Amino acid sequence: MGSLFQLRDYWRQSFPGEEFSPSCIAVGDLDNQDAENKIAIGSFQGMLRLFQPSSSPTLDTPSPEDLLFEQRLGEPILQIAYGSFEPLAPGVRRNLLAVLFPYKLRLLCIERCGGGGSEGRDESKPGEEKEASLISATYYYRCPVVFTVEFDHPTYNFTTGPFGGVDYDRLCVQGMNGRWSVVDRGRILCACSLPRDGFVAPGCLTYCAARDSFLTGSASLHLLCYPFARLTSAAEGESEGNAASAGGRLAPSWGFPLGEEILAVAVCRLSRGLDATAVEIVVLGPFTLCVVSLDGRCCYRRPLTTEAACLHPFPLSNRFHNVLVGGWDGSVGVFSDGVLEWRARLGSGGAPLALHVGKLAGIDGMILSLTGEGVLGVSYLGTDPASRRPAPVLEAQVRSYAEMRGELRQVERRLKAIQSGKPPPSEAAASSMEWPSVDAASGKGGEPPPRRGRGGLHDPPDV
């Protein structure tokens, strides 16, 4: 189904000449200030940027104050995410930014410095007005490295969560060779490899806190579930030198055949009939949106009319979720309870690689998108038409019956000549054999042609 509307642009930044992965964007309280959300984005060219969209943007000339931090890290950035990876004390944590490179993982701390002891906050008296630009100019940002974890194999992606029931976040890094490494506070807690007989290429990786399990897509077009307990058990077997036993221990608890490539997996509450604490698994394929229960049973699936590119669930006020599905045709669909509620096109015209919904520029429910052309934009739903070009005017050509009859006879002569093996007559010769002429039939340049005898065809009147 095509889209009649397009998203209305609110804020936009473009990065020509740079390439991005679908998981190279993070949104949230990145600087631990409990203020407005920040946007972190990393490219394959090694550029890490931190943005805070202004409340009064101009699409033609973006404000330079929206860019809070920019640094070239020197290596391609494969994925970024933020979380409480470093517990400072019981119940006290701070958010760190995890940045994945081809052979290492770094945890950065985004710090806001300066501000004359006020950390950049406005301490003007009531009744005084102070420009936001003057306030923001009193502080700056830096990103020192807290931890660095190096790997002896190329990495692919990672997922985060409280693995094992801890009260902070850990990371599970997946390598190109199918090796999973659990990183805890800057060190590798355990590592093991997927069974070689079932691994071909790495797929998407998501953590399900309700079952303390990892969800991944396999090359056999299956969704597989690996409990964290089996991961640690297999890692212990490898550390003891029994690789065969370790490979046998790391087996999925269940598998679901999607029949398509698994593009993304999310754990949320999409169906409205769920219990208060129940969750379900939403699986996105190129042409399918499927909902799977926690034990691997298919609840329902919805076919998609356009090829999907990305998936993002966002919470509602009623403790349920809606999901955004981005398509390669540049459309964004809003699904509620498995039903398509709205579809609109991006104003930039590109296909979204990543989508996010949150509070940006002080407005809740804004849609953040990153396209394959390197356009980072903040939009909101609207009813602007997807195309403002006027409909083309059809030019009707009035033709007489004699002209159409002449063309038909010319085609018949050519077909007969081809069937008999003779060369077809040229257009000039075929035109000279036509009777009546166009001018004569239309009454131009002379008298109308005489009529045939009785029983013949009479020339119709001029149209």
C-alpha positions as a printed NumPy array, in Angstrom:
array([[  0.   ,   0.   ,   0.   ],
       [  1.398,   3.358,  -0.955],
       [  1.533,   6.35 ,   1.318],
       [ -0.58 ,   9.455,   0.821],
       [  1.234,  11.53 ,   3.457],
       [  4.763,  12.427,   4.454],
       [  6.447,  13.139,   7.774],
       [  6.907,  16.8  ,   8.563],
       [ 10.539,  17.725,   9.157],
       [ 11.42 ,  19.512,  12.381],
       [ 15.227,  19.234,  12.506],
       [ 17.771,  17.825,  10.095],
       [ 21.502,  17.206,   9.765],
       [ 23.246,  15.605,   6.796],
       [ 26.624,  13.89 ,   6.523],
       [ 27.546,  13.571,   2.83 ],
       [ 30.251,  11.061,   2.039],
       [ 29.783,   9.041,   5.258],
       [ 28.26 ,   5.6  ,   5.737],
       [ 26.394,   4.217,   8.727],
       [ 25.179,   0.906,  10.095],
       [ 21.58 ,   0.452,  11.301],
       [ 22.784,   0.209,  14.931],
       [ 25.146,   3.2  ,  15.031],
       [ 22.738,   5.568,  16.81 ],
       [ 21.822,   6.002,  20.489],
       [ 19.306,   8.336,  22.138],
       [ 18.903,   9.07 ,  25.838],
       [ 20.512,  10.614,  28.911],
       [ 24.024,  10.176,  27.583],
       [ 25.72 ,  12.774,  29.809],
       [ 23.998,  11.765,  33.09 ],
       [ 22.396,  15.183,  33.51 ],
       [ 18.74 ,  14.052,  33.58 ],
       [ 17.979,  16.835,  31.128],
       [ 16.82 ,  16.593,  27.526],
       [ 17.797,  13.571,  25.48 ],
       [ 20.961,  13.652,  23.426],
       [ 21.66 ,  11.893,  20.122],
       [ 24.921,  10.018,  19.577],
       [ 25.817,   8.817,  16.098],
       [ 28.896,   7.053,  14.721],
       [ 29.942,   6.355,  11.129],
       [ 32.123,   3.847,   9.319],
       [ 34.552,   6.726,   8.761],
       [ 35.195,   6.786,  12.524],
       [ 33.35 ,  10.026,  13.342],
       [ 31.5  ,  10.174,  16.677],
       [ 29.058,  13.063,  17.099],
       [ 26.747,  14.187,  19.876],
       [ 23.672,  16.312,  19.075],
       [ 20.95 ,  18.062,  21.001],
       [ 18.249,  19.414,  18.643],
       [ 17.313,  23.007,  19.376],
       [ 13.781,  24.063,  20.215],
       [ 13.606,  26.535,  17.31 ],
       [ 15.401,  24.879,  14.392],
       [ 15.87 ,  26.062,  10.831],
       [ 16.054,  23.307,   8.238],
       [ 17.969,  25.385,   5.695],
       [ 20.74 ,  26.494,   8.086],
       [ 21.143,  24.108,  11.064],
       [ 22.385,  25.785,  14.21 ],
       [ 26.02 ,  24.957,  15.052],
       [ 25.047,  24.901,  18.733],
       [ 23.124,  21.664,  18.13 ],
       [ 26.456,  19.83 ,  17.721],
       [ 27.768,  19.308,  21.254],
       [ 30.716,  17.022,  20.539],
       [ 32.605,  15.694,  17.517],
       [ 35.683,  13.488,  17.436],
       [ 37.396,  11.218,  14.933],
       [ 38.149,   7.907,  16.632],
       [ 40.3  ,   6.522,  13.822],
       [ 38.448,   3.229,  13.286],
       [ 35.118,   2.265,  11.714],
       [ 32.265,   2.424,  14.222],
       [ 30.057,  -0.659,  13.879],
       [ 27.563,  -0.063,  16.701],
       [ 26.949,   2.228,  19.665],
       [ 24.644,   1.943,  22.689],
       [ 24.398,   3.482,  26.122],
       [ 23.642,   1.867,  29.47 ],
       [ 24.621,   1.619,  33.121],
       [ 27.712,  -0.512,  32.491],
       [ 29.616,   0.725,  35.567],
       [ 27.967,   0.477,  39.001],
       [ 29.56 ,   3.065,  41.276],
       [ 27.799,   1.926,  44.463],
       [ 24.734,  -0.128,  45.406],
       [ 21.882,   1.615,  43.648],
       [ 24.178,   4.271,  42.126],
       [ 25.061,   3.916,  38.465],
       [ 26.124,   6.127,  35.599],
       [ 25.509,   5.771,  31.907],
       [ 28.413,   4.957,  29.617],
       [ 28.533,   4.893,  25.839],
       [ 29.635,   1.564,  24.346],
       [ 31.351,   1.892,  20.956],
       [ 32.132,  -1.234,  18.93 ],
       [ 35.068,  -1.294,  16.506],
       [ 36.15 ,  -4.184,  14.26 ],
       [ 38.546,  -5.598,  16.894],
       [ 37.772,  -3.766,  20.132],
       [ 35.038,  -2.429,  22.379],
       [ 35.377,   0.874,  24.174],
       [ 33.231,   2.317,  26.933],
       [ 33.244,   6.115,  26.941],
       [ 31.949,   8.506,  29.557],
       [ 30.329,  11.604,  28.075],
       [ 31.098,  14.432,  30.468],
       [ 29.853,  17.988,  30.474],
       [ 32.536,  20.318,  31.759],
       [ 32.652,  23.999,  32.646],
       [ 29.738,  26.176,  33.587],
       [ 31.407,  28.02 ,  36.452],
       [ 30.34 ,  25.474,  39.058],
       [ 26.751,  25.384,  37.871],
       [ 27.443,  22.724,  35.202],
       [ 25.883,  24.916,  32.567],
       [ 22.514,  25.336,  34.257],
       [ 20.705,  28.632,  34.193],
       [ 20.853,  30.221,  37.638],
       [ 19.32 ,  33.564,  36.731],
       [ 16.868,  35.133,  39.151],
       [ 13.14 ,  34.919,  38.532],
       [ 12.064,  37.508,  36.043],
       [ 15.437,  37.644,  34.293],
       [ 15.731,  36.375,  30.755],
       [ 18.872,  34.76 ,  29.47 ],
       [ 19.526,  33.457,  25.999],
       [ 19.953,  29.691,  25.708],
       [ 23.01 ,  30.238,  23.514],
       [ 24.762,  32.103,  26.347],
       [ 24.002,  29.277,  28.751],
       [ 25.21 ,  26.544,  26.382],
       [ 28.405,  28.479,  25.684],
       [ 29.493,  28.113,  29.316],
       [ 30.203,  24.395,  29.082],
       [ 31.731,  21.856,  26.716],
       [ 31.788,  18.073,  26.312],
       [ 34.515,  15.466,  26.338],
       [ 34.526,  11.659,  26.088],
       [ 37.301,   9.972,  28.081],
       [ 37.792,   6.218,  27.695],
       [ 36.761,   4.228,  30.786],
       [ 37.328,   0.652,  29.58 ],
       [ 38.794,  -0.98 ,  26.484],
       [ 38.278,  -4.644,  25.597],
       [ 40.216,  -6.119,  22.679],
       [ 39.331,  -9.243,  20.697],
       [ 41.454, -11.589,  18.596],
       [ 38.681, -11.976,  16.004],
       [ 36.578,  -9.488,  14.004],
       [ 33.391,  -8.388,  15.733],
       [ 29.928,  -7.919,  14.248],
       [ 27.412,  -6.571,  16.806],
       [ 26.441,  -6.676,  20.472],
       [ 23.465,  -6.49 ,  22.81 ],
       [ 23.112,  -5.169,  26.351],
       [ 21.116,  -6.074,  29.451],
       [ 21.286,  -7.321,  33.043],
       [ 22.541, -10.795,  32.116],
       [ 22.32 , -13.226,  35.004],
       [ 20.018, -11.029,  37.088],
       [ 22.54 ,  -8.32 ,  38.045],
       [ 21.411,  -4.76 ,  38.777],
       [ 23.525,  -3.183,  36.027],
       [ 24.073,  -3.762,  32.314],
       [ 26.471,  -6.192,  30.696],
       [ 27.395,  -6.585,  27.045],
       [ 27.423,  -9.651,  24.798],
       [ 29.622,  -9.159,  21.721],
       [ 29.117, -11.42 ,  18.69 ],
       [ 32.046, -12.064,  16.383],
       [ 32.089, -12.792,  12.692],
       [ 33.164, -16.352,  13.506],
       [ 30.158, -16.994,  15.761],
       [ 31.955, -16.449,  19.056],
       [ 30.01 , -14.741,  21.851],
       [ 31.862, -12.82 ,  24.57 ],
       [ 30.159, -11.442,  27.693],
       [ 31.815,  -8.212,  28.857],
       [ 31.383,  -7.165,  32.483],
       [ 32.901,  -3.87 ,  33.693],
       [ 35.715,  -3.806,  31.175],
       [ 36.684,  -7.482,  31.22 ],
       [ 35.537, -10.605,  29.396],
       [ 33.475, -12.597,  31.876],
       [ 32.999, -15.652,  29.654],
       [ 33.163, -16.589,  25.979],
       [ 32.035, -19.51 ,  23.849],
       [ 31.351, -20.334,  20.204],
       [ 28.132, -21.333,  18.519],
       [ 27.972, -24.896,  17.16 ],
       [ 29.904, -25.034,  13.897],
       [ 27.364, -27.285,  12.2  ],
       [ 24.638, -24.638,  12.502],
       [ 26.567, -21.39 ,  12.121],
       [ 27.214, -19.759,   8.745],
       [ 27.065, -16.   ,   9.313],
       [ 26.208, -13.78 ,  12.297],
       [ 22.725, -12.331,  12.573],
       [ 20.817,  -9.866,  14.708],
       [ 21.233, -10.258,  18.472],
       [ 18.723,  -9.209,  21.172],
       [ 18.439,  -9.872,  24.9  ],
       [ 15.163, -10.971,  26.523],
       [ 15.191, -10.069,  30.226],
       [ 11.968, -11.976,  30.927],
       [ 13.703, -15.308,  30.204],
       [ 17.343, -14.212,  30.672],
       [ 18.013, -15.414,  27.13 ],
       [ 19.549, -14.223,  23.884],
       [ 17.577, -14.147,  20.637],
       [ 19.395, -14.341,  17.327],
       [ 18.644, -15.019,  13.682],
       [ 20.39 , -17.903,  11.957],
       [ 21.331, -18.475,   8.34 ],
       [ 18.684, -21.22 ,   8.21 ],
       [ 16.002, -18.503,   8.56 ],
       [ 15.22 , -19.538,  12.155],
       [ 14.875, -17.466,  15.302],
       [ 16.947, -19.184,  18.007],
       [ 16.806, -18.692,  21.771],
       [ 19.946, -19.302,  23.889],
       [ 19.582, -19.043,  27.696],
       [ 22.358, -17.192,  29.504],
       [ 22.866, -20.196,  31.804],
       [ 23.738, -22.403,  28.819],
       [ 26.139, -19.757,  27.575],
       [ 28.085, -19.742,  30.84 ],
       [ 28.021, -23.54 ,  31.004],
       [ 29.451, -23.815,  27.497],
       [ 32.107, -21.232,  28.363],
       [ 33.183, -23.307,  31.372],
       [ 33.484, -26.352,  29.122],
       [ 35.725, -24.474,  26.703],
       [ 37.919, -23.188,  29.517],
       [ 38.445, -26.78 ,  30.676],
       [ 39.649, -27.702,  27.186],
       [ 36.697, -29.87 ,  26.222],
       [ 35.601, -28.006,  23.087],
       [ 33.378, -30.854,  21.892],
       [ 31.461, -30.881,  25.162],
       [ 31.154, -27.09 ,  25.071],
       [ 29.703, -27.144,  21.578],
       [ 27.161, -29.731,  22.642],
       [ 26.105, -27.746,  25.685],
       [ 25.438, -24.542,  23.771],
       [ 22.194, -25.576,  22.143],
       [ 19.125, -23.371,  21.68 ],
       [ 16.17 , -23.954,  23.967],
       [ 13.83 , -23.491,  21.001],
       [ 13.81 , -22.369,  17.392],
       [ 11.119, -20.72 ,  15.318],
       [ 11.174, -21.014,  11.482],
       [ 10.366, -17.603,  10.026],
       [ 11.135, -18.62 ,   6.44 ],
       [ 12.735, -15.237,   5.711],
       [ 15.875, -13.404,   6.649],
       [ 15.501, -12.01 ,  10.168],
       [ 16.216,  -8.287,   9.997],
       [ 15.386,  -7.25 ,  13.566],
       [ 14.027,  -8.678,  16.815],
       [ 12.374,  -6.72 ,  19.64 ],
       [ 10.88 ,  -7.75 ,  22.988],
       [  7.818,  -5.646,  23.826],
       [  4.058,  -5.691,  24.529],
       [  2.478,  -5.246,  21.106],
       [ -0.708,  -7.312,  21.562],
       [ -3.373,  -5.627,  23.663],
       [ -4.6  ,  -8.868,  25.249],
       [ -1.421,  -9.591,  27.237],
       [ -1.287,  -9.928,  31.002],
       [  0.164,  -7.147,  33.124],
       [  3.671,  -8.661,  33.22 ],
       [  3.712, -10.626,  29.951],
       [  5.866,  -9.73 ,  26.95 ],
       [  6.243, -11.129,  23.45 ],
       [  8.812, -11.205,  20.678],
       [  8.336,  -9.181,  17.5  ],
       [ 10.323, -10.489,  14.525],
       [ 10.771,  -8.483,  11.334],
       [ 11.436, -10.081,   7.974],
       [ 11.724,  -8.398,   4.579],
       [  8.015,  -8.932,   3.903],
       [  6.652, -10.229,   7.225],
       [  5.954,  -8.881,  10.709],
       [  5.616, -11.834,  13.077],
       [  4.78 , -12.023,  16.789],
       [  6.204, -14.996,  18.706],
       [  5.574, -16.055,  22.292],
       [  8.395, -16.529,  24.806],
       [  8.33 , -20.303,  24.272],
       [  8.697, -20.074,  20.486],
       [  5.082, -20.364,  19.327],
       [  3.771, -18.146,  16.542],
       [  0.982, -15.876,  17.789],
       [  0.265, -14.239,  14.433],
       [  2.032, -12.801,  11.42 ],
       [  1.228,  -9.898,   9.139],
       [  2.399,  -9.636,   5.519],
       [  4.018,  -6.356,   4.521],
       [  3.274,  -4.665,   1.214],
       [  6.715,  -3.026,   1.004],
       [ 10.167,  -4.429,   1.733],
       [ 11.074,  -3.66 ,   5.34 ],
       [ 14.361,  -2.125,   6.446],
       [ 14.205,  -1.538,  10.218],
       [ 12.05 ,  -1.95 ,  13.332],
       [ 11.614,   0.111,  16.496],
       [  9.128,  -0.429,  19.377],
       [  8.103,   2.549,  21.513],
       [  6.067,   2.542,  24.749],
       [  2.628,   4.055,  25.216],
       [  0.957,   5.454,  28.299],
       [ -1.143,   2.287,  28.747],
       [  1.934,   0.044,  29.289],
       [  1.68 ,  -1.373,  25.777],
       [  3.839,  -0.714,  22.734],
       [  3.469,   0.322,  19.133],
       [  6.144,  -0.417,  16.556],
       [  7.581,   1.579,  13.696],
       [  8.55 ,  -0.302,  10.536],
       [ 10.725,   1.503,   8.022],
       [ 10.615,   0.454,   4.369],
       [ 13.14 ,   0.67 ,   1.567],
       [ 10.663,   2.817,  -0.346],
       [ 11.17 ,   5.601,   2.216],
       [  7.961,   4.921,   4.15 ],
       [  7.406,   4.627,   7.902],
       [  4.502,   2.48 ,   9.113],
       [  2.97 ,   2.62 ,  12.597],
       [  1.637,  -0.755,  13.789],
       [ -0.674,  -1.044,  16.791],
       [ -1.748,  -4.493,  17.983],
       [ -0.46 ,  -5.932,  14.718],
       [ -2.583,  -3.58 ,  12.578],
       [ -1.174,  -0.85 ,  10.349],
       [ -2.572,   2.41 ,  11.747],
       [ -0.634,   4.988,   9.73 ],
       [  1.92 ,   5.212,   6.97 ],
       [  3.894,   8.226,   5.813],
       [  7.025,   8.95 ,   3.825],
       [ 10.182,  10.598,   5.063],
       [ 10.591,  14.187,   3.999],
       [ 14.226,  13.584,   3.01 ],
       [ 13.136,  10.914,   0.529],
       [ 15.674,   8.248,   1.566],
       [ 15.121,   4.839,   3.111],
       [ 15.435,   4.737,   6.92 ],
       [ 18.247,   2.614,   8.327],
       [ 17.244,   3.303,  11.936],
       [ 14.195,   4.778,  13.689],
       [ 13.589,   6.011,  17.219],
       [ 10.699,   7.643,  19.067],
       [ 11.274,   9.84 ,  22.103],
       [ 11.315,  13.29 ,  23.606],
       [ 13.501,  15.557,  21.506],
       [ 13.718,  19.351,  21.514],
       [ 11.334,  19.364,  24.454],
       [  8.554,  17.646,  22.475],
       [  7.432,  14.128,  23.293],
       [  6.709,  11.607,  20.546],
       [  9.167,  12.929,  17.95 ],
       [ 10.453,  10.474,  15.326],
       [ 14.212,  10.286,  14.801],
       [ 15.392,   8.724,  11.538],
       [ 18.73 ,   7.988,   9.894],
       [ 18.693,   7.309,   6.152],
       [ 21.146,   5.494,   3.949],
       [ 22.144,   8.81 ,   2.38 ],
       [ 23.435,  10.036,   5.742],
       [ 20.516,  12.297,   6.697],
       [ 19.689,  12.483,  10.412],
       [ 16.268,  14.03 ,  10.934],
       [ 13.654,  14.669,  13.598],
       [ 10.085,  14.55 ,  12.277],
       [  6.498,  14.227,  13.385],
       [  3.379,  12.774,  11.807],
       [  1.402,  15.072,   9.563],
       [ -1.073,  15.118,   6.716],
       [  1.089,  16.777,   4.097],
       [  0.698,  15.007,   0.741],
       [  3.589,  12.777,  -0.205],
       [  3.929,  14.519,  -3.581],
       [  3.11 ,  18.136,  -4.25 ],
       [  3.634,  17.94 ,  -7.999],
       [  0.461,  18.638,  -9.984],
       [ -1.066,  15.814, -11.944],
       [  0.046,  15.767, -15.598],
       [ -2.431,  17.102, -18.14 ],
       [ -3.457,  14.461, -20.655],
       [ -3.335,  15.743, -24.225],
       [ -6.16 ,  14.11 , -26.163],
       [ -5.453,  13.726, -29.889],
       [ -8.577,  13.859, -32.048],
       [ -8.139,  11.474, -34.984],
       [-10.549,  10.707, -37.785],
       [-11.866,   7.299, -38.674],
       [-10.05 ,   7.412, -42.015],
       [ -6.655,   7.87 , -40.342],
       [ -7.181,   4.941, -38.007],
       [ -8.454,   2.747, -40.864],
       [ -5.404,   3.601, -42.942],
       [ -3.017,   2.655, -40.156],
       [ -4.842,  -0.64 , -39.647],
       [ -4.585,  -1.551, -43.352],
       [ -0.9  ,  -0.642, -43.347],
       [ -0.258,  -3.021, -40.451],
       [ -2.263,  -5.77 , -42.183],
       [ -0.155,  -5.423, -45.37 ],
       [  3.046,  -5.696, -43.367],
       [  1.807,  -8.828, -41.586],
       [  0.794, -10.475, -44.882],
       [  4.174,  -9.647, -46.416],
       [  6.012, -11.163, -43.47 ],
       [  3.866, -14.334, -43.567],
       [  4.475, -14.791, -47.318],
       [  8.224, -14.296, -46.965],
       [  8.311, -11.057, -48.934],
       [ 10.007,  -7.928, -47.635],
       [  7.466,  -5.589, -46.041],
       [  6.713,  -2.441, -48.022],
       [  8.302,   0.769, -46.925],
       [  6.264,   3.384, -45.124],
       [  6.269,   5.66 , -48.173],
       [  5.019,   2.891, -50.458],
       [  2.409,   1.814, -47.948],
       [  1.196,   5.377, -47.628],
       [  0.908,   5.798, -51.393],
       [ -1.281,   2.681, -51.635],
       [ -3.711,   3.998, -49.058],
       [ -7.116,   5.133, -50.189],
       [ -8.665,   7.462, -49.374],
       [ -5.997,   9.971, -48.464],
       [ -6.16 ,  11.744, -45.158],
       [ -6.667,  15.128, -46.809],
       [ -9.395,  13.791, -49.015],
       [-11.118,  12.022, -46.162],
       [-11.075,  15.155, -44.065],
       [-12.199,  17.387, -46.912],
       [ -8.93 ,  19.349, -47.044],
       [ -7.331,  20.463, -50.291],
       [-10.036,  19.278, -52.694],
       [-13.373,  17.576, -53.195],
       [-14.307,  14.58 , -51.086],
       [-13.696,  11.186, -52.749],
       [-16.509,   9.587, -54.712],
       [-18.586,   6.921, -53.087],
       [-18.375,   3.269, -54.064],
       [-21.108,   1.424, -55.814],
       [-24.056,  -0.264, -54.266],
       [-23.143,  -2.599, -51.468],
       [-19.749,  -0.974, -50.872],
       [-18.536,   0.871, -47.81 ],
       [-19.553,   4.491, -47.658],
       [-17.118,   7.005, -46.27 ],
       [-18.349,   8.215, -42.901],
       [-18.835,  11.906, -42.283],
       [-15.948,  13.928, -40.915],
       [-15.482,  13.627, -37.179]])
